[in-house]
Amino acid sequence: MRITRDLGDGHAWTLHEGLLDDGRRVFVKQGAGDVAAVLDSEAAGLRWLAEPRAVAVPEVIAVGGGTLVLEWIDTGPATAAAAERFGRDLAALHAAGADAFGAPWPGHIAELPMDNDPAPDWPSFYVSRRVLPFVRLARDRGALSAADVALVEEACDRVAEVAGPPEPPSRIHGDLWSGNLLWSHGGGAVLVDPAAHGGHRETDLAMLALFGAPRLDTILGAYREAAPLAAGWRERVPLHQLHPLAVHVCLFGEAYRGSLLTAAGDVLAL
């Protein structure tokens, strides 16, 4: 493989365009230090999301030694037709299901470890594996006060009550903000950089809304036609945003503190 063009870096990563000996273009993600577990987790998630052949993900060509090599995706505009198809395809991905709430590999989101050990139900999984570990890490990093943590913990105490009807584990991307949703030159959606696991399907939808995915209304409309959502799903969006907002406080500090506390207050108001 020959690295031909530096595409910049994100966090601890250096990103390149590469060229294989057979002429195929590839995306190369490299990191210094102890990053093998992060890249292994990303590769495992991509392969798992690819299994149902519901939504496109880049092929994992190689992983190891601090390097992840993926199929290159030429990007294009987010058309209405592509958004409608993605809504249906995302519903099919979720419907493929998972063996449990969790995943059989160690999880990561960005560079942060994430506990994927299974839990018996989604509320207990979400609280103990997703929200509270990152809220407490943010406190330890000085970005949240003890009172802030207490507010989120109070919201977590209500998760089982306000989560809606129980659902089986869905096969979810787990970090589906707009930057991890590529629109290919051919017009389809491609999922990248997952924190994949068996979770609640509303989590992916809430993450799409967090930073404003393009043509979100079209995506959600097509999704709901293919897989209707339980009543109250719009009101539960802040519940499913507690985890990514807590992660953002860990990564970026107090800039996201207010959004996290607002979401916790919204959960308490449900």
C-alpha positions in Angstrom: 0.0 0.0 0.0 1.2 3.5 -0.8 0.0 6.5 1.1 -0.6 9.3 -1.4 -2.4 12.1 0.3 -2.8 13.3 3.9 -6.4 14.2 4.7 -5.7 15.8 8.1 -6.2 14.4 11.5 -9.0 14.1 14.1 -8.2 13.8 17.8 -5.3 11.3 18.1 -5.7 10.1 14.5 -4.0 10.7 11.2 -6.2 10.1 8.2 -4.8 9.3 4.7 -5.9 8.4 1.3 -4.0 5.3 0.2 -3.6 3.2 -2.9 -3.3 -0.6 -2.9 -1.1 -2.4 -5.3 -4.1 -3.5 -7.3 -5.0 0.2 -7.8 -7.9 0.4 -5.4 -8.2 3.6 -3.4 -8.5 3.1 0.4 -9.0 5.2 3.5 -6.3 4.7 6.1 -6.7 5.6 9.8 -3.6 5.5 11.9 -2.9 6.3 15.5 0.2 6.5 17.8 0.5 4.8 21.1 -2.0 2.2 22.4 -4.8 2.5 19.8 -5.1 -1.1 18.6 -8.1 -1.7 20.8 -9.9 1.3 19.4 -9.3 0.3 15.8 -10.2 -3.4 16.5 -13.5 -2.2 18.0 -14.2 0.0 15.0 -13.5 -2.9 12.6 -15.6 -5.3 14.6 -18.5 -2.9 14.5 -18.3 -2.3 10.8 -18.2 -6.0 10.0 -21.2 -6.6 12.3 -23.2 -3.8 10.7 -22.4 -5.2 7.3 -23.7 -8.7 8.1 -27.4 -8.1 7.3 -26.6 -6.2 4.1 -29.1 -3.6 5.0 -27.1 -0.4 5.0 -23.8 0.1 3.2 -20.6 0.3 5.3 -17.0 0.4 4.0 -15.3 -2.9 3.6 -12.7 -3.6 6.3 -9.6 -4.4 4.2 -7.1 -4.7 7.1 -6.7 -3.8 10.7 -3.7 -4.1 13.0 -0.5 -2.4 14.2 -2.2 0.9 14.8 -3.7 1.0 11.3 -7.2 0.5 9.9 -7.6 0.3 6.1 -11.1 0.7 4.7 -12.7 0.8 1.3 -12.7 4.3 -0.1 -16.1 6.1 -0.4 -16.5 8.9 -3.0 -19.0 11.3 -1.4 -21.9 13.2 -3.1 -25.0 15.2 -2.1 -27.7 14.0 0.2 -30.6 13.7 -2.2 -34.2 13.2 -1.2 -34.3 9.8 -2.8 -31.1 8.7 -1.0 -32.5 9.9 2.3 -35.8 8.0 1.8 -33.9 4.9 1.0 -31.6 5.3 4.0 -34.6 5.6 6.3 -35.9 2.2 5.1 -32.5 0.6 5.1 -31.8 1.8 8.7 -35.1 0.2 9.8 -33.9 -3.0 8.2 -30.6 -2.8 9.9 -32.3 -2.3 13.3 -34.7 -5.2 12.6 -31.7 -7.5 12.0 -31.4 -7.5 15.8 -28.7 -8.5 18.2 -28.1 -11.4 20.6 -28.3 -9.0 23.6 -28.1 -5.5 24.8 -24.3 -5.0 24.3 -21.7 -6.6 22.0 -19.2 -9.5 22.2 -16.2 -7.1 21.7 -14.8 -4.3 23.9 -16.4 -1.0 22.8 -15.1 2.4 22.2 -16.6 5.8 21.3 -14.0 8.2 19.9 -10.9 7.2 22.0 -12.9 6.4 25.1 -13.5 2.8 26.3 -17.1 1.7 26.4 -18.4 -1.3 28.3 -20.2 -3.6 26.0 -21.0 -6.4 28.6 -24.6 -7.5 28.1 -27.4 -6.5 30.4 -30.8 -8.1 30.8 -32.8 -5.1 29.6 -32.2 -1.8 27.8 -32.8 0.6 30.7 -30.2 -1.1 32.9 -27.8 -1.4 30.0 -28.2 2.2 29.0 -27.8 3.6 32.5 -24.9 1.4 33.7 -23.0 1.0 30.5 -23.6 4.2 28.6 -24.7 7.2 30.7 -23.2 6.9 34.2 -19.7 5.9 33.3 -19.2 9.0 31.1 -21.0 11.3 33.5 -18.6 10.2 36.3 -15.6 10.5 34.0 -16.6 14.0 33.1 -16.8 14.8 36.8 -13.4 13.3 37.4 -12.0 15.5 34.6 -13.5 18.6 36.2 -16.2 19.3 33.6 -19.2 18.4 35.8 -19.9 19.3 39.4 -21.3 16.9 42.0 -24.6 18.7 41.7 -24.5 18.1 37.9 -23.9 14.4 38.4 -26.7 14.2 40.9 -29.1 15.7 38.4 -28.2 13.2 35.7 -28.3 10.3 38.2 -31.8 11.4 39.1 -32.8 11.3 35.4 -31.2 7.8 35.2 -33.5 6.7 38.0 -36.4 7.4 35.7 -35.2 5.6 32.6 -37.1 2.4 33.1 -40.3 4.3 33.8 -40.1 6.6 30.7 -38.3 4.5 28.1 -41.5 3.3 26.4 -42.6 -0.2 25.7 -39.8 -2.8 26.0 -38.3 -3.8 22.7 -35.8 -6.5 21.7 -32.2 -5.4 21.1 -31.7 -3.7 17.7 -28.6 -3.8 15.7 -27.6 -0.1 16.0 -24.7 2.1 14.8 -24.4 3.7 18.3 -22.7 7.0 17.2 -24.9 8.0 14.3 -24.3 11.7 14.2 -24.3 13.4 10.8 -20.5 13.2 10.4 -20.7 9.4 10.6 -23.3 9.3 7.8 -21.7 9.6 4.4 -23.6 10.1 1.2 -21.9 8.3 -1.6 -21.3 9.7 -5.1 -23.8 7.0 -6.4 -26.5 8.4 -4.1 -26.6 6.0 -1.2 -25.9 6.3 2.5 -22.8 4.8 4.0 -22.3 4.4 7.7 -18.8 4.9 9.2 -17.0 5.1 12.6 -19.6 3.1 14.6 -19.9 2.4 18.3 -22.0 -0.6 17.2 -23.9 -2.8 19.7 -27.3 -4.3 20.5 -29.3 -1.3 21.7 -32.5 0.6 21.4 -33.4 1.7 17.8 -34.5 5.2 19.0 -30.9 5.8 20.1 -29.7 6.0 16.4 -32.7 8.3 15.5 -32.0 10.6 18.4 -28.3 10.8 17.4 -29.2 11.7 13.9 -31.2 14.7 15.3 -28.5 15.8 17.8 -26.4 17.8 15.3 -28.9 17.9 12.4 -28.5 15.2 9.8 -29.4 16.4 6.3 -33.0 15.6 5.2 -33.8 14.3 8.6 -37.5 14.6 8.2 -37.4 12.5 5.0 -35.2 9.9 6.8 -37.5 9.7 9.8 -40.7 9.5 7.6 -39.4 6.6 5.6 -38.1 4.9 8.7 -41.5 5.2 10.4 -43.3 3.8 7.3 -41.0 0.8 7.4 -40.9 0.3 11.2 -43.5 2.3 13.2 -42.2 3.8 16.5 -43.9 3.5 19.8 -46.0 6.5 20.9 -44.0 9.2 22.6 -40.8 8.6 20.6 -40.2 12.3 19.9 -40.5 13.2 23.6 -37.9 10.5 24.4 -35.2 12.0 22.2 -33.5 13.8 25.1 -33.3 10.4 27.0 -31.4 8.9 24.1 -29.1 11.9 23.9 -27.9 11.7 27.5 -25.1 9.3 26.4 -23.7 11.2 23.5 -23.9 14.5 25.4 -22.0 13.0 28.3 -19.4 11.7 25.9 -19.0 15.2 24.5 -18.5 16.7 27.9 -15.7 14.1 28.5 -14.1 15.0 25.2 -14.7 18.7 24.9 -15.4 19.9 28.4 -17.9 22.4 29.7 -19.1 23.5 26.2 -21.6 20.6 26.3 -22.4 20.8 30.0 -25.6 22.9 29.5 -26.9 20.6 26.8 -26.4 17.6 29.0 -28.2 19.2 32.0 -31.0 20.4 29.8 -31.5 16.8 28.4 -31.5 15.5 32.0 -34.2 18.0 33.0 -36.3 17.0 29.9 -36.1 13.4 31.0 -37.3 14.3 34.5 -40.2 16.2 32.9 -41.4 13.2 31.0 
